[in-house]
Amino acid sequence: MARQSAQFQCRECATALPKWSGQCPDCKSWNSIEELPALPAGPGTRANWHGTAKRDEVITLDQVTTSETPRFGTCIDELDRVLGGGLVEGSVVLLGGDPGIGKSTILLQCLTLVSQARDALYVTGEESPQQVSLRANRLNLPGDNLKLLSSTCVEEIIIQADAIKPAVMVIDSIQTIFSNSLQSAPGSVSQVRESTAMLVRFAKQSNVAIFLVGHVTKEGQLAGPRVLEHMVDTVLYFEGDASTRYRVIRAVKNRFGAVNELGIFAMTDEGLKPVSNPSAIFLAQHDEPVSGSVVMVSREGTRPFLVEIQALVSECHGGHPRRLSVGLESNRLAMLIAILQRHGGVPLYDQDVFINAVGGVRIAETGADLAIMLAILSSYRDRPLNQRSLVFGEVGLSGEIRPVPNGEERLREASKHGFETAIIPKANMPKGGTFNDLKLIPVSHLADTVDTL
């Protein structure tokens, strides 16, 4: 009987080991030893590039035949937007998010709607078929055409899916799936990676679009090996607090569309409903002007929307002033406060500063710099800005106001919602100097902006 090769390997330095160990003896990294599928050692296991097999040919780029990628809709507009226009045949989509945020709900809604026109398979590894049926009945979803499979063995799932040949399939969740070729427990690094690799191969060979539900860690990252995100075609993240009504799906990787695209949903008694006008939910309604509130126009993916930035500046009674932000990057907030002190003449060394983006949205672009600084200034001096004014622009370390991309699209979105004044970078001024009925105030430096206000 042929002796088996080493079944364990360090994922940091690729050292092969005969058994599991807590620490790699070569690179000294901890918890990096993982199990590999056992392969029989023999003459057929080593790759031989001198054999008689047909070799791949080297061609030039213009010789590659291209065709439009076939897509089909998910029957949910916001989900189609995040995916880049719909599902691609043979693609693998990884959806991650906190527990209870709505991952299983949105995918069950999607499959029940798709199953009216195409074959669909829902594989549940965490819940029983009765629990899935109860959720569908609670959400008033049609389940007459949706096929359901309760299994956690990836080999059995592939056999059943190959017999049914669905157009789209959901695996809920990938952390519960295991392969018989490994002895480790489901959810381990080796099991998650091997199961995902088998499902990806099946998807490419059979043109089945697969959704994988992934758990996230307390840091908000997908649990399991980082290579999991590289193996799939699209990575989607659920954002937002499970206790609030609104949810945001963000695409952080998409081989078939734009990244950083947003899909916005509202949680109702009948599941997640798409929000066609996101600007309305990210703007707080005030009866009268309040200090520390500034409206900006953000742009995520292909869609601009209005977001209200709130700031609170209060006197610090401890030794170290606090700088906290919700929905915005903390390191950039500290930098903007330093710029405001240096070039705006606003002393904040003894003040606590708190920043919040209304609606639970996360703003990652630099176009929010000027809005954040003006919100801090408004709260510090307790002088509110006009409610019908909006701001956008990037601020450099020397206090200059830099332009942001797609300025006219942002102004068009503001004009559509009835805003009257816009404080924008001078380089973003339209060619004619005016834009519809908006009064444009171009600024080029932070000191000029403070004087203008």
N, C-alpha and C positions, 0 to 999 in steps of 0.2 A: 504494500500500500504506500502511495507517494506521500511524503511528508509535506504538511501544509506550510506555507510561508508565514512570515510574521503578521499578526493580526492587529497590532497596535502601532500607532505612529504619532509623533509630536507634530501638531499643526503649526508650530512656530518655526522649527528647523528641519522638519520632515525626517527625523531620526526614527528608524524602525526598531521596535522593541518586542521581545517575546511575550511580555505580560504587562498589565497595567501598572502604573506607578503614579504617585501624586506629584512628583517632580521629575522633569526631564533631566537625565544625567549629563547631557551635552550643553544645552543652552540654559539650564537651571530655571526654566519657567515653570510656574505652578499651574496645575489643573489644565495642562495642554495636551495630555495623552488621551487619544481617542481611538475607538475601535474601528477597524477596517474590515470589509468583507473578506472572508477567507477564500483564497484562490489556491487550487492545487498546483504545486510546483512541478513543472514538466517541460518537455520541449516545446509545447504549444503555448506556453504562457508568455514567453518573451517575444516582444515585437521584433520582426525581422524585416528590415527595409530593403533587403536584397532578394526577397522572394519573387515569385512569379505573379503576384497580385497586380491588378491594374493600378497604375499610378495616376495621381491627379495631374492635370495639365496646367501649366502656367499660361494665363491669358492676360490681355490688356483690359483696362477698365471699360473701354467703349465696346468691347465684345460681349459684355454681360447683358443678357436680355432682361428687361425690366417690364413689369406690369403693375397695374394699380392693385394695392392690397385689398382683398375682399373683406368687407366689414358687414356686420349686421347689428341693428340697434338692440339695446337692452330694455326698451320701452320706458326708460326713466331718463328724462332729458339731461338733468344735471350729472348723472353718472356717465352718459354718453359724452358730455363735454369734457369730463376729467380724463376719459379714456382716449380722447382725441377724435371723437366722431363715432364711436361704437366699438364692438368687440371684433378682433381679428381672429380668423380661423387658425387654430393651432397655437394661440398665444397663452401665456401663463401669467395671471395677475395675482399679486400678493397684497392682501388687504389686512392692515394691522390697526390696532386701537385698544384703548382701555376696556376692561370688562364692563359690560352693560351699556356701552355707548351706541350700539346699534349695528354691529357688523353682521350678525346672523339675520337681523330683521331686514336690512336693505338687500341682502343676497336672496333671502326667501321671497321678498317682493319681486325681485328681478326675475328669478327662475319661474315663478308662477305666471308671470306675464309672458315671458319668452316661450314657455311650454305650450301656449295657445297656438303657436305657429311652427315651433321646432321641438325636437326631442330634447329634454333636459333631465339631468340626474342630480339629486341632492344627496351627498354622502355625509351622514352625521356620525361623528365619533364621540362627541361629548354628551349629546342629548339622545333620548330614546325617540322612536318614531311617534309615540303618543305626545311627547312634549312639542315636537315640531308641528304635529297636527293641531294641537291646542293653540299654538301661536298663530297658525294660518287661519283658524276659525275666529280668533279674537280680532285679527286684522281684516276679516272679511275677504280673504284671498281665495281665488279659485284653485283648487287642488286636484281637479279631476284628471289633468294631463301630466302632472309632475310626478316623476318616478323618484322613489325614496329608497335609500340603502343605508342600513346601520351596520357599519363594519369599520375596523381599525387596521386591518391587514392590507398593505398596499398591493400585494400580489393578487389577493381576492378582489380588491376594488378594480384593478386593471382588467381582470378576466370578465367581471360583470359589465364594465363599461365597454369593453370590446364587443360583447354580445349585443348590447343595447345600441351602441354607436350614437351617443347623444351629440348635439351640436355644442352644448355648454354643460359644464359640470362644476359643482362646488364641493370642496373638501373642507369640512368644518370640524376640527381644525387640524393643521398640519402637525401640531405638537402631540396629538393623540395617535398618529399613524406610525406603524412600525413595519419593519421588513423581517422576514423569516431568516434572511441571510446573516443577521446580526443578533448577538445575544444580549445586548444592552437594553435597558428599559426604554419604553416610548417617551419621547420628549428629550432624550439625550442628544448631544451634538451629532454623533454619528448616525443615529436613527433619523433625525430631521433632515440631514444632508442627503443620505442615501434614498429616503423616501421621496424627497423632492426631485432628485435626479431621475428616478424611475418615472415619476409623473410627467416631468418635462419631456423625456424621451417619448412617452406615450402620446403626449399632446402633439408633438411635431410629426410623428409618424401617422397619426389618425386624424389630424386637423380638428381636434376637439379643443375648444376654448375652456380653460380651467381657471377657476377662482380658488385661491388658497387663503384661508383665514389664519392669521398669525397672532400669537399673543405678544404683548409688549412687556418690557421690564419697567421697574419703577422710575427709571430715567427716561422712559418714553421711546426706547429703541426696541426694534423687533427682537424677541427672544430667540436664542439659537445662534448658529454661526453666522458671521457677517457675509460669508460667501452665499448665503441664501438669497440675498438681494441681487447678487450678480447672476444667479442662475435663471431668474425669472425675467420676463419681458417688461413688466410694469409693476411698480411699487406704489401703493396708495396708503395714506395714513388718515385715520379718523382723528379730527381735532375737536376740542371743545370739552366742556364739563358735562358729565353724565347727568348732573342735577339741573342743567339749563335746558331750554327748549330747542335751541339751534345747534346743528352739527355742521362741521365742515370737513369735506374730503379733499385732501391735497395730493396731487401726483408729484412724487419726488424723483421718479424714474419712469420713462416711457419711451420705448423703442419705436413706437408707431404714432407719436404725437408730441405735443409741447409739454415740458415739465413746468412745475409750479402752477398748474391750472387748478382752479378751485371749483368744487361743487358744493352748493349750500343747500341744506335741508332743514326742515322743521319737524320735530317729533310731535305727532298727533296720536289720537286714539286709534287711527287706522294706519299707523306706521309712519315712515319717513316720507314727507312730501317735499318735492323740489320747490325752492324759492326762486322765482323768476326775477324779482327786483331786490337784490341783496342790499342796496344802499338804504332801503327803508328800515332794515332791522339793525343796522350798525349806527344809526343816528338816534341819540336820545332826544326826547321831546321835552323842552323846557318852556314853562309859561313865560318866563322873562330871562334876559341874559344873565349868565352866571360866569364868575371868574374861573379861570383855569380850564375852559372848554374851547377847543379849536377843532374845526372840521377840515379834513384833508381828503384828497383824492388819491387812493392807492390803486395800483394796477397789478393784478395777479394773473399770469397767463395771458389770455387774450381779452380780458374784461376789466374795465375800470369800475370802481365802486367807491362810494363815500364812506368814510369812517370818522367817528368822533374820537379825538384824543383828549383825555382828561388828566389834569395835573393837580397835585395838592402839595403846597409848600408850607411847612410849619416850622416853628422854632425848635431847634434841637436842645434837649435838656440833658443829654448825656455827653460823653466825651467824643463819640464818633458819629457824625451825621449819617443817616441812612439814605440809601439810594435803591429803591425798589421799583420794578417795572413788571407789568402783567401784559403779555402779548407783544412786548418789545424787548430788544436785546439789552441786557443789563450793562455790558461793557460799553456799548455805544452810548447809553444814557450817561455814564460817567464822563465820557469824552465830550459830549455835548454840553454838560454842565461846566466843564473846564473852559470850553470855548466861550460860553455865555459870560463867564466871570472875566475872562481875559479881554474879549473884544466887545462885549456888551455892557461892561461896567456894572454887572449885577453880582453883589457879594452873596454867595450861597455856601460859604465855608461853614456856617453855623446853622444851616437849615436842613431839615429832612425833606427829601423830594420823593414823591410817589407818582408813578405814571401808569395809566390804564388805557387800553384800547377797548372801546365799548363793544359789547356783543360777543366777547370771547374770541375774536379773530386775532391771528398772529401776523404782525407786520414785520417783514424781513427786509424790505427795500429801503434804500437810503433817501428816497423822496419824502420820508416822514420827518427828516431832521428839523426843518424849519418849523413845522407844526408843533413838534415836541418842545422846541425852545420857546416859541411864542406862548404855548400853554403854560410853561413854567413861569415865564415873565408875567403873564396875566394873573396867575395865582399869587405870585410873590407881591405884586403891587395891588392886588385885589381890585383890578379894573377889568371888567369883562369886555370881550371883543363883540363886534356885531354878529348876531346870529346868522345873518345871510351872507357871511364872508367865509371864504375857504382859503387854505394855504397849502402849497407844496413846494419842495425844493431841497436840494442837498447842500449841506454846509461843510466847508473845508476847515482845516485846522487853523488857517490864517483868517478865518471869518468871512471868506468869500462865499457867495451863493451860487452854486453850480446848477446847470440845467439837468433835467431828468428826461428820460425818453418818453415819447408819446404824449407830449404836452397838450396838443390840440384835442386828443381823445379825452383827456382828463377835463379840459375846459368844456367840452361838449356834454359830458356827463353832469357837470355842475350846472350848466345852463338848463339842462333838461329838468332838474329838480328845483329850479327857481332861485338859485343863488344870484346875488347882485354884485358882489365884489370878490376879486381873486387877487391874492398876493402871490406872485410867481417870480421865478428867476428871470432876469432881463434877457437871457439867451433863449428863453421859451416864449418870448413875445411872438404872436402871429405876424405874418408879413405885412398885413394891412394895419397893424397896431390896435385893432379892435376885434372883438369876437362876440357876435350876436348882441345881446343886451347886457353883457357882463362889463363891469368897470374893472379894468386891469391895472394893477399897481406893480410895475416891474421894480425889482430890487437887485442889487449887485453885491452888497456887503451887509453883514449883520448890524453894524453901527447905523447904516442908513435905514434899515428896517425898524430898529428901535426908535429912531427919530421920527420916522413916518407914522408909527403908531402913536 
